[in-house]
Amino acid sequence: MQKSADVVIIGAGIIGLSIGYELSRRKFGKIVIIEKEIMPGLGETSKATGGIRLQFSSEFNIRLSLISLKRFLSFKEEYGWPINFQQNGYLFLAYSNNELQLLRDGQKVQFD
């Protein structure tokens, strides 16, 4: 059993494994991923709906989602197997002019 690591990641869901993968690709050192479930992806990742939401009130979250979308669209080319990703979209309703403006501001970030 390994007793030391350069990085310890807690959780072998999509985020933990993605971080581990990227650090490994960059030859960051010894990486250990700890998971409480019997298999990777059975925690919070298994409860996700599978959508990639791009509309947020935070520019940071929008940009992070755009990076994720790019990864999903190129998954087969990068990792060697298809994931059956389909873009179906979301519907957001604004109940006030202020909410409508927030949605429009977020949309601008998506297309700049």
N, CA, C and O atoms as a GROMACS GRO file, in nm:
protein
  448
    1MET      N    1   0.084  -0.118   0.000
    1MET     CA    2   0.000   0.000   0.000
    1MET      C    3   0.088   0.125   0.000
    1MET      O    4   0.184   0.135   0.077
    2GLN      N    5   0.055   0.216  -0.087
    2GLN     CA    6   0.132   0.340  -0.097
    2GLN      C    7   0.109   0.426   0.027
    2GLN      O    8  -0.005   0.446   0.067
    3LYS      N    9   0.217   0.476   0.087
    3LYS     CA   10   0.206   0.554   0.210
    3LYS      C   11   0.231   0.702   0.191
    3LYS      O   12   0.217   0.780   0.285
    4SER      N   13   0.268   0.743   0.070
    4SER     CA   14   0.289   0.885   0.046
    4SER      C   15   0.241   0.920  -0.095
    4SER      O   16   0.231   0.834  -0.182
    5ALA      N   17   0.211   1.046  -0.114
    5ALA     CA   18   0.165   1.093  -0.244
    5ALA      C   19   0.196   1.241  -0.257
    5ALA      O   20   0.206   1.312  -0.157
    6ASP      N   21   0.210   1.286  -0.379
    6ASP     CA   22   0.223   1.429  -0.404
    6ASP      C   23   0.087   1.497  -0.401
    6ASP      O   24   0.075   1.613  -0.362
    7VAL      N   25  -0.016   1.422  -0.442
    7VAL     CA   26  -0.153   1.473  -0.442
    7VAL      C   27  -0.246   1.361  -0.395
    7VAL      O   28  -0.233   1.247  -0.437
    8VAL      N   29  -0.339   1.396  -0.307
    8VAL     CA   30  -0.444   1.303  -0.265
    8VAL      C   31  -0.577   1.367  -0.304
    8VAL      O   32  -0.607   1.479  -0.264
    9ILE      N   33  -0.654   1.295  -0.382
    9ILE     CA   34  -0.785   1.342  -0.428
    9ILE      C   35  -0.891   1.259  -0.358
    9ILE      O   36  -0.886   1.136  -0.360
   10ILE      N   37  -0.985   1.326  -0.297
   10ILE     CA   38  -1.093   1.256  -0.227
   10ILE      C   39  -1.216   1.256  -0.317
   10ILE      O   40  -1.274   1.361  -0.346
   11GLY      N   41  -1.254   1.138  -0.361
   11GLY     CA   42  -1.370   1.121  -0.447
   11GLY      C   43  -1.332   1.080  -0.587
   11GLY      O   44  -1.258   1.150  -0.656
   12ALA      N   45  -1.383   0.964  -0.630
   12ALA     CA   46  -1.354   0.911  -0.763
   12ALA      C   47  -1.474   0.926  -0.854
   12ALA      O   48  -1.508   0.836  -0.931
   13GLY      N   49  -1.538   1.042  -0.845
   13GLY     CA   50  -1.645   1.075  -0.937
   13GLY      C   51  -1.586   1.147  -1.057
   13GLY      O   52  -1.465   1.144  -1.078
   14ILE      N   53  -1.670   1.212  -1.134
   14ILE     CA   54  -1.624   1.278  -1.256
   14ILE      C   55  -1.523   1.388  -1.227
   14ILE      O   56  -1.428   1.405  -1.303
   15ILE      N   57  -1.541   1.461  -1.119
   15ILE     CA   58  -1.448   1.571  -1.088
   15ILE      C   59  -1.315   1.516  -1.038
   15ILE      O   60  -1.209   1.554  -1.087
   16GLY      N   61  -1.320   1.426  -0.940
   16GLY     CA   62  -1.197   1.368  -0.886
   16GLY      C   63  -1.115   1.296  -0.991
   16GLY      O   64  -0.993   1.312  -0.998
   17LEU      N   65  -1.182   1.215  -1.073
   17LEU     CA   66  -1.109   1.142  -1.177
   17LEU      C   67  -1.056   1.235  -1.285
   17LEU      O   68  -0.948   1.213  -1.339
   18SER      N   69  -1.131   1.339  -1.316
   18SER     CA   70  -1.083   1.437  -1.416
   18SER      C   71  -0.959   1.509  -1.367
   18SER      O   72  -0.863   1.528  -1.442
   19ILE      N   73  -0.961   1.549  -1.241
   19ILE     CA   74  -0.843   1.615  -1.183
   19ILE      C   75  -0.725   1.519  -1.183
   19ILE      O   76  -0.614   1.557  -1.221
   20GLY      N   77  -0.748   1.396  -1.141
   20GLY     CA   78  -0.641   1.295  -1.140
   20GLY      C   79  -0.585   1.272  -1.279
   20GLY      O   80  -0.463   1.262  -1.297
   21TYR      N   81  -0.673   1.264  -1.378
   21TYR     CA   82  -0.630   1.244  -1.516
   21TYR      C   83  -0.542   1.360  -1.564
   21TYR      O   84  -0.435   1.338  -1.620
   22GLU      N   85  -0.588   1.483  -1.541
   22GLU     CA   86  -0.513   1.600  -1.588
   22GLU      C   87  -0.378   1.611  -1.518
   22GLU      O   88  -0.278   1.645  -1.582
   23LEU      N   89  -0.374   1.584  -1.388
   23LEU     CA   90  -0.246   1.589  -1.316
   23LEU      C   91  -0.152   1.479  -1.366
   23LEU      O   92  -0.032   1.501  -1.382
   24SER      N   93  -0.207   1.362  -1.391
   24SER     CA   94  -0.126   1.252  -1.442
   24SER      C   95  -0.070   1.283  -1.580
   24SER      O   96   0.046   1.256  -1.609
   25ARG      N   97  -0.153   1.340  -1.664
   25ARG     CA   98  -0.110   1.380  -1.799
   25ARG      C   99   0.007   1.478  -1.794
   25ARG      O  100   0.093   1.478  -1.882
   26ARG      N  101   0.007   1.560  -1.691
   26ARG     CA  102   0.113   1.659  -1.674
   26ARG      C  103   0.229   1.606  -1.591
   26ARG      O  104   0.320   1.681  -1.554
   27LYS      N  105   0.225   1.475  -1.562
   27LYS     CA  106   0.331   1.407  -1.485
   27LYS      C  107   0.359   1.480  -1.354
   27LYS      O  108   0.473   1.511  -1.321
   28PHE      N  109   0.252   1.507  -1.279
   28PHE     CA  110   0.260   1.584  -1.157
   28PHE      C  111   0.327   1.510  -1.042
   28PHE      O  112   0.375   1.572  -0.947
   29GLY      N  113   0.330   1.380  -1.049
   29GLY     CA  114   0.390   1.299  -0.942
   29GLY      C  115   0.298   1.186  -0.903
   29GLY      O  116   0.215   1.141  -0.981
   30LYS      N  117   0.315   1.140  -0.779
   30LYS     CA  118   0.231   1.031  -0.728
   30LYS      C  119   0.093   1.087  -0.692
   30LYS      O  120   0.081   1.180  -0.612
   31ILE      N  121  -0.009   1.029  -0.752
   31ILE     CA  122  -0.146   1.075  -0.731
   31ILE      C  123  -0.226   0.960  -0.674
   31ILE      O  124  -0.226   0.850  -0.729
   32VAL      N  125  -0.295   0.985  -0.564
   32VAL     CA  126  -0.381   0.884  -0.502
   32VAL      C  127  -0.523   0.939  -0.502
   32VAL      O  128  -0.548   1.053  -0.462
   33ILE      N  129  -0.618   0.855  -0.547
   33ILE     CA  130  -0.758   0.892  -0.544
   33ILE      C  131  -0.828   0.799  -0.445
   33ILE      O  132  -0.820   0.676  -0.457
   34ILE      N  133  -0.896   0.858  -0.348
   34ILE     CA  134  -0.965   0.782  -0.244
   34ILE      C  135  -1.115   0.789  -0.270
   34ILE      O  136  -1.169   0.897  -0.293
   35GLU      N  137  -1.181   0.674  -0.267
   35GLU     CA  138  -1.326   0.669  -0.290
   35GLU      C  139  -1.392   0.581  -0.185
   35GLU      O  140  -1.344   0.471  -0.159
   36LYS      N  141  -1.501   0.629  -0.125
   36LYS     CA  142  -1.570   0.551  -0.022
   36LYS      C  143  -1.664   0.446  -0.081
   36LYS      O  144  -1.695   0.346  -0.015
   37GLU      N  145  -1.709   0.466  -0.205
   37GLU     CA  146  -1.798   0.371  -0.269
   37GLU      C  147  -1.718   0.251  -0.321
   37GLU      O  148  -1.596   0.256  -0.326
   38ILE      N  149  -1.788   0.145  -0.361
   38ILE     CA  150  -1.718   0.025  -0.408
   38ILE      C  151  -1.662   0.041  -0.549
   38ILE      O  152  -1.575  -0.036  -0.591
   39MET      N  153  -1.712   0.141  -0.624
   39MET     CA  154  -1.663   0.168  -0.759
   39MET      C  155  -1.663   0.318  -0.784
   39MET      O  156  -1.739   0.392  -0.722
   40PRO      N  157  -1.578   0.364  -0.876
   40PRO     CA  158  -1.579   0.506  -0.912
   40PRO      C  159  -1.714   0.546  -0.972
   40PRO      O  160  -1.780   0.466  -1.039
   41GLY      N  161  -1.753   0.669  -0.947
   41GLY     CA  162  -1.872   0.724  -1.008
   41GLY      C  163  -2.003   0.688  -0.941
   41GLY      O  164  -2.109   0.722  -0.994
   42LEU      N  165  -2.001   0.621  -0.827
   42LEU     CA  166  -2.125   0.582  -0.762
   42LEU      C  167  -2.174   0.683  -0.658
   42LEU      O  168  -2.283   0.665  -0.602
   43GLY      N  169  -2.097   0.786  -0.632
   43GLY     CA  170  -2.138   0.888  -0.535
   43GLY      C  171  -2.226   0.993  -0.601
   43GLY      O  172  -2.326   0.959  -0.665
   44GLU      N  173  -2.189   1.118  -0.586
   44GLU     CA  174  -2.270   1.228  -0.641
   44GLU      C  175  -2.279   1.224  -0.793
   44GLU      O  176  -2.382   1.263  -0.849
   45THR      N  177  -2.174   1.178  -0.861
   45THR     CA  178  -2.177   1.171  -1.006
   45THR      C  179  -2.295   1.088  -1.055
   45THR      O  180  -2.357   1.122  -1.156
   46SER      N  181  -2.326   0.980  -0.986
   46SER     CA  182  -2.435   0.893  -1.030
   46SER      C  183  -2.572   0.959  -1.014
   46SER      O  184  -2.670   0.912  -1.071
   47LYS      N  185  -2.579   1.068  -0.938
   47LYS     CA  186  -2.706   1.138  -0.917
   47LYS      C  187  -2.726   1.252  -1.016
   47LYS      O  188  -2.832   1.314  -1.018
   48ALA      N  189  -2.626   1.281  -1.098
   48ALA     CA  190  -2.635   1.392  -1.193
   48ALA      C  191  -2.730   1.357  -1.308
   48ALA      O  192  -2.747   1.240  -1.343
   49THR      N  193  -2.790   1.458  -1.364
   49THR     CA  194  -2.885   1.436  -1.474
   49THR      C  195  -2.816   1.421  -1.609
   49THR      O  196  -2.880   1.380  -1.706
   50GLY      N  197  -2.689   1.454  -1.617
   50GLY     CA  198  -2.616   1.437  -1.742
   50GLY      C  199  -2.614   1.559  -1.831
   50GLY      O  200  -2.558   1.555  -1.940
   51GLY      N  201  -2.673   1.668  -1.787
   51GLY     CA  202  -2.674   1.788  -1.869
   51GLY      C  203  -2.555   1.877  -1.842
   51GLY      O  204  -2.493   1.871  -1.736
   52ILE      N  205  -2.522   1.959  -1.940
   52ILE     CA  206  -2.419   2.061  -1.921
   52ILE      C  207  -2.488   2.195  -1.934
   52ILE      O  208  -2.524   2.240  -2.043
   53ARG      N  209  -2.506   2.257  -1.822
   53ARG     CA  210  -2.574   2.386  -1.817
   53ARG      C  211  -2.474   2.496  -1.846
   53ARG      O  212  -2.366   2.499  -1.787
   54LEU      N  213  -2.510   2.587  -1.936
   54LEU     CA  214  -2.421   2.698  -1.970
   54LEU      C  215  -2.470   2.831  -1.916
   54LEU      O  216  -2.394   2.928  -1.916
   55GLN      N  217  -2.592   2.838  -1.871
   55GLN     CA  218  -2.649   2.965  -1.826
   55GLN      C  219  -2.636   2.979  -1.675
   55GLN      O  220  -2.699   2.905  -1.599
   56PHE      N  221  -2.554   3.074  -1.632
   56PHE     CA  222  -2.534   3.105  -1.490
   56PHE      C  223  -2.528   3.255  -1.474
   56PHE      O  224  -2.514   3.328  -1.573
   57SER      N  225  -2.538   3.303  -1.352
   57SER     CA  226  -2.522   3.447  -1.328
   57SER      C  227  -2.374   3.482  -1.308
   57SER      O  228  -2.339   3.600  -1.303
   58SER      N  229  -2.289   3.382  -1.296
   58SER     CA  230  -2.146   3.403  -1.276
   58SER      C  231  -2.069   3.374  -1.405
   58SER      O  232  -2.081   3.266  -1.462
   59GLU      N  233  -1.991   3.472  -1.449
   59GLU     CA  234  -1.910   3.453  -1.571
   59GLU      C  235  -1.814   3.335  -1.555
   59GLU      O  236  -1.792   3.260  -1.650
   60PHE      N  237  -1.759   3.318  -1.435
   60PHE     CA  238  -1.666   3.207  -1.409
   60PHE      C  239  -1.734   3.073  -1.436
   60PHE      O  240  -1.677   2.986  -1.502
   61ASN      N  241  -1.856   3.056  -1.384
   61ASN     CA  242  -1.928   2.930  -1.403
   61ASN      C  243  -1.962   2.905  -1.550
   61ASN      O  244  -1.958   2.792  -1.597
   62ILE      N  245  -1.996   3.010  -1.622
   62ILE     CA  246  -2.025   2.996  -1.765
   62ILE      C  247  -1.900   2.950  -1.838
   62ILE      O  248  -1.905   2.857  -1.919
   63ARG      N  249  -1.788   3.014  -1.811
   63ARG     CA  250  -1.664   2.977  -1.880
   63ARG      C  251  -1.620   2.835  -1.845
   63ARG      O  252  -1.572   2.762  -1.932
   64LEU      N  253  -1.637   2.795  -1.720
   64LEU     CA  254  -1.604   2.658  -1.680
   64LEU      C  255  -1.693   2.557  -1.753
   64LEU      O  256  -1.644   2.453  -1.797
   65SER      N  257  -1.821   2.588  -1.766
   65SER     CA  258  -1.912   2.499  -1.839
   65SER      C  259  -1.878   2.492  -1.987
   65SER      O  260  -1.891   2.386  -2.048
   66LEU      N  261  -1.833   2.603  -2.045
   66LEU     CA  262  -1.793   2.601  -2.186
   66LEU      C  263  -1.672   2.509  -2.207
   66LEU      O  264  -1.663   2.441  -2.309
   67ILE      N  265  -1.580   2.508  -2.112
   67ILE     CA  266  -1.465   2.416  -2.119
   67ILE      C  267  -1.514   2.272  -2.110
   67ILE      O  268  -1.468   2.186  -2.185
   68SER      N  269  -1.609   2.247  -2.020
   68SER     CA  270  -1.665   2.112  -2.007
   68SER      C  271  -1.735   2.069  -2.136
   68SER      O  272  -1.720   1.955  -2.179
   69LEU      N  273  -1.811   2.159  -2.196
   69LEU     CA  274  -1.881   2.128  -2.320
   69LEU      C  275  -1.781   2.088  -2.429
   69LEU      O  276  -1.802   1.991  -2.501
   70LYS      N  277  -1.674   2.164  -2.440
   70LYS     CA  278  -1.571   2.133  -2.541
   70LYS      C  279  -1.514   1.993  -2.517
   70LYS      O  280  -1.491   1.919  -2.613
   71ARG      N  281  -1.491   1.957  -2.391
   71ARG     CA  282  -1.438   1.825  -2.357
   71ARG      C  283  -1.538   1.715  -2.394
   71ARG      O  284  -1.499   1.612  -2.450
   72PHE      N  285  -1.666   1.737  -2.365
   72PHE     CA  286  -1.768   1.638  -2.400
   72PHE      C  287  -1.775   1.618  -2.551
   72PHE      O  288  -1.785   1.505  -2.599
   73LEU      N  289  -1.769   1.729  -2.627
   73LEU     CA  290  -1.781   1.720  -2.772
   73LEU      C  291  -1.661   1.650  -2.836
   73LEU      O  292  -1.674   1.591  -2.944
   74SER      N  293  -1.545   1.656  -2.771
   74SER     CA  294  -1.425   1.592  -2.828
   74SER      C  295  -1.384   1.466  -2.752
   74SER      O  296  -1.272   1.417  -2.768
   75PHE      N  297  -1.474   1.413  -2.670
   75PHE     CA  298  -1.441   1.300  -2.583
   75PHE      C  299  -1.390   1.179  -2.661
   75PHE      O  300  -1.288   1.122  -2.624
   76LYS      N  301  -1.459   1.140  -2.767
   76LYS     CA  302  -1.418   1.021  -2.843
   76LYS      C  303  -1.278   1.038  -2.901
   76LYS      O  304  -1.196   0.946  -2.896
   77GLU      N  305  -1.250   1.154  -2.956
   77GLU     CA  306  -1.118   1.180  -3.015
   77GLU      C  307  -1.009   1.178  -2.909
   77GLU      O  308  -0.899   1.127  -2.933
   78GLU      N  309  -1.037   1.233  -2.792
   78GLU     CA  310  -0.934   1.244  -2.688
   78GLU      C  311  -0.915   1.114  -2.611
   78GLU      O  312  -0.802   1.076  -2.579
   79TYR      N  313  -1.026   1.045  -2.580
   79TYR     CA  314  -1.016   0.928  -2.492
   79TYR      C  315  -1.035   0.794  -2.563
   79TYR      O  316  -1.006   0.689  -2.506
   80GLY      N  317  -1.084   0.797  -2.686
   80GLY     CA  318  -1.093   0.674  -2.764
   80GLY      C  319  -1.225   0.598  -2.757
   80GLY      O  320  -1.235   0.490  -2.814
   81TRP      N  321  -1.324   0.651  -2.689
   81TRP     CA  322  -1.454   0.583  -2.691
   81TRP      C  323  -1.566   0.686  -2.684
   81TRP      O  324  -1.551   0.792  -2.624
   82PRO      N  325  -1.680   0.653  -2.748
   82PRO     CA  326  -1.792   0.748  -2.750
   82PRO      C  327  -1.868   0.749  -2.618
   82PRO      O  328  -1.868   0.650  -2.545
   83ILE      N  329  -1.932   0.861  -2.588
   83ILE     CA  330  -2.011   0.871  -2.465
   83ILE      C  331  -2.158   0.899  -2.492
   83ILE      O  332  -2.235   0.918  -2.399
   84ASN      N  333  -2.196   0.902  -2.619
   84ASN     CA  334  -2.337   0.924  -2.655
   84ASN      C  335  -2.391   1.057  -2.604
   84ASN      O  336  -2.506   1.065  -2.561
   85PHE      N  337  -2.310   1.159  -2.609
   85PHE     CA  338  -2.351   1.291  -2.560
   85PHE      C  339  -2.446   1.356  -2.661
   85PHE      O  340  -2.415   1.363  -2.780
   86GLN      N  341  -2.561   1.402  -2.614
   86GLN     CA  342  -2.659   1.471  -2.699
   86GLN      C  343  -2.690   1.606  -2.637
   86GLN      O  344  -2.716   1.616  -2.517
   87GLN      N  345  -2.689   1.709  -2.719
   87GLN     CA  346  -2.723   1.842  -2.670
   87GLN      C  347  -2.872   1.865  -2.690
   87GLN      O  348  -2.920   1.871  -2.804
   88ASN      N  349  -2.945   1.878  -2.582
   88ASN     CA  350  -3.090   1.898  -2.590
   88ASN      C  351  -3.133   2.035  -2.539
   88ASN      O  352  -3.242   2.082  -2.574
   89GLY      N  353  -3.053   2.098  -2.457
   89GLY     CA  354  -3.082   2.233  -2.412
   89GLY      C  355  -3.158   2.241  -2.281
   89GLY      O  356  -3.203   2.140  -2.226
   90TYR      N  357  -3.171   2.362  -2.233
   90TYR     CA  358  -3.243   2.395  -2.110
   90TYR      C  359  -3.339   2.509  -2.143
   90TYR      O  360  -3.320   2.580  -2.241
   91LEU      N  361  -3.440   2.526  -2.063
   91LEU     CA  362  -3.531   2.638  -2.076
   91LEU      C  363  -3.530   2.716  -1.945
   91LEU      O  364  -3.560   2.660  -1.839
   92PHE      N  365  -3.496   2.843  -1.952
   92PHE     CA  366  -3.499   2.929  -1.835
   92PHE      C  367  -3.606   3.036  -1.856
   92PHE      O  368  -3.614   3.096  -1.964
   93LEU      N  369  -3.687   3.060  -1.756
   93LEU     CA  370  -3.791   3.162  -1.762
   93LEU      C  371  -3.755   3.276  -1.668
   93LEU      O  372  -3.712   3.253  -1.554
   94ALA      N  373  -3.772   3.398  -1.717
   94ALA     CA  374  -3.747   3.516  -1.634
   94ALA      C  375  -3.881   3.570  -1.586
   94ALA      O  376  -3.974   3.586  -1.664
   95TYR      N  377  -3.888   3.598  -1.458
   95TYR     CA  378  -4.012   3.649  -1.398
   95TYR      C  379  -4.008   3.799  -1.375
   95TYR      O  380  -4.104   3.857  -1.324
   96SER      N  381  -3.898   3.861  -1.411
   96SER     CA  382  -3.887   4.006  -1.396
   96SER      C  383  -3.787   4.057  -1.500
   96SER      O  384  -3.712   3.979  -1.558
   97ASN      N  385  -3.788   4.186  -1.522
   97ASN     CA  386  -3.691   4.246  -1.615
   97ASN      C  387  -3.549   4.227  -1.566
   97ASN      O  388  -3.457   4.209  -1.646
   98ASN      N  389  -3.529   4.231  -1.434
   98ASN     CA  390  -3.397   4.210  -1.376
   98ASN      C  391  -3.346   4.068  -1.408
   98ASN      O  392  -3.232   4.051  -1.449
   99GLU      N  393  -3.431   3.968  -1.388
   99GLU     CA  394  -3.393   3.830  -1.419
   99GLU      C  395  -3.365   3.813  -1.569
   99GLU      O  396  -3.272   3.743  -1.607
  100LEU      N  397  -3.446   3.877  -1.653
  100LEU     CA  398  -3.424   3.871  -1.797
  100LEU      C  399  -3.289   3.930  -1.834
  100LEU      O  400  -3.218   3.874  -1.918
  101GLN      N  401  -3.254   4.041  -1.773
  101GLN     CA  402  -3.124   4.104  -1.802
  101GLN      C  403  -3.009   4.013  -1.758
  101GLN      O  404  -2.908   4.004  -1.828
  102LEU      N  405  -3.022   3.945  -1.643
  102LEU     CA  406  -2.919   3.851  -1.598
  102LEU      C  407  -2.900   3.738  -1.699
  102LEU      O  408  -2.787   3.698  -1.728
  103LEU      N  409  -3.011   3.685  -1.752
  103LEU     CA  410  -3.002   3.580  -1.853
  103LEU      C  411  -2.934   3.631  -1.980
  103LEU      O  412  -2.852   3.562  -2.040
  104ARG      N  413  -2.970   3.751  -2.021
  104ARG     CA  414  -2.909   3.809  -2.142
  104ARG      C  415  -2.759   3.836  -2.122
  104ARG      O  416  -2.679   3.815  -2.213
  105ASP      N  417  -2.722   3.882  -2.003
  105ASP     CA  418  -2.580   3.906  -1.974
  105ASP      C  419  -2.503   3.775  -1.979
  105ASP      O  420  -2.393   3.771  -2.033
  106GLY      N  421  -2.559   3.670  -1.923
  106GLY     CA  422  -2.494   3.539  -1.927
  106GLY      C  423  -2.481   3.486  -2.067
  106GLY      O  424  -2.381   3.422  -2.101
  107GLN      N  425  -2.582   3.510  -2.150
  107GLN     CA  426  -2.578   3.464  -2.289
  107GLN      C  427  -2.464   3.533  -2.366
  107GLN      O  428  -2.398   3.470  -2.448
  108LYS      N  429  -2.442   3.660  -2.338
  108LYS     CA  430  -2.334   3.733  -2.404
  108LYS      C  431  -2.198   3.667  -2.377
  108LYS      O  432  -2.115   3.657  -2.467
  109VAL      N  433  -2.176   3.621  -2.254
  109VAL     CA  434  -2.050   3.555  -2.218
  109VAL      C  435  -2.033   3.426  -2.298
  109VAL      O  436  -1.922   3.392  -2.339
  110GLN      N  437  -2.143   3.354  -2.321
  110GLN     CA  438  -2.136   3.227  -2.395
  110GLN      C  439  -2.089   3.245  -2.539
  110GLN      O  440  -2.026   3.156  -2.595
  111PHE      N  441  -2.118   3.359  -2.597
  111PHE     CA  442  -2.090   3.379  -2.739
  111PHE      C  443  -1.980   3.479  -2.769
  111PHE      O  444  -1.962   3.518  -2.884
  112ASP      N  445  -1.905   3.522  -2.666
  112ASP     CA  446  -1.796   3.617  -2.696
  112ASP      C  447  -1.670   3.547  -2.734
  112ASP      O  448  -1.569   3.612  -2.762
   0.00000   0.00000   0.00000
